[in-house]
Amino acid sequence: MNSEEMVQPQPGHQLFGGAFSAFLPPGSLDISEMRQVPDNQEVFVHPSTDQSIIIELLEYQAGVPDENAARYHFEDMAGASASAEILSQELFVPHLLALEGCSSAWGLTAHQLVAKFDEEAKNEVTLHLALLRLPQHGTDLLLTFNNPTYIHPLSSSAVPGTEVPPPPSQPPWTVEHFYTFVRSLRLLDPGIFG
């Protein structure tokens, strides 16, 4: 391998039919190969934990100031859940992102109790969100890393008959995996915005 090949970045995983690319965490499984996913989303799951990463193309909220936009989308996603709490919010420096044309970028960390499907048992999940604003395309791009911190023994996510899940075959994803994904996201085809 010559030095030119070593410098060339590896292409990322294609998203939304090739309109975007990004470096996904190791072992990511595309959930659309297992079940229906809305057209405005891409969802990837860890092969042996309940971790997931969701990419959503949402309508740009022109009436919401940049510094409130991540909170706006989180509250919209969490709904009327009283079991959701925002832990922190931070401004990302857009020039550190591969996504060109991003007018502002915000990170938000939250904690939430979430039941899978219609179950009573609730799992504790830490959510890491990145909101990349693209007003020129009328789009707020929301990236979410769902990281369960406690799986209720009665949840369908728990291994039947045990309180402790078996060790994962693949190490769990880290917040750094998520931020590598966020920083690597590139727009390849603006035609996706119509």
Secondary structure as UniProt FT lines:
FT   HELIX           3..7
FT   STRAND          13..15
FT   HELIX           16..18
FT   STRAND          20..22
FT   TURN            26..27
FT   STRAND          29..30
FT   HELIX           31..33
FT   TURN            39..40
FT   STRAND          41..45
FT   STRAND          52..59
FT   TURN            62..63
FT   HELIX           66..78
FT   TURN            79..80
FT   TURN            82..83
FT   STRAND          84..92
FT   HELIX           94..96
FT   TURN            100..101
FT   STRAND          104..115
FT   TURN            117..118
FT   STRAND          122..134
FT   HELIX           135..137
FT   STRAND          139..150
FT   TURN            153..154
FT   TURN            156..157
FT   TURN            160..161
FT   HELIX           175..184
FT   STRAND          186..187
FT   HELIX           190..193
//
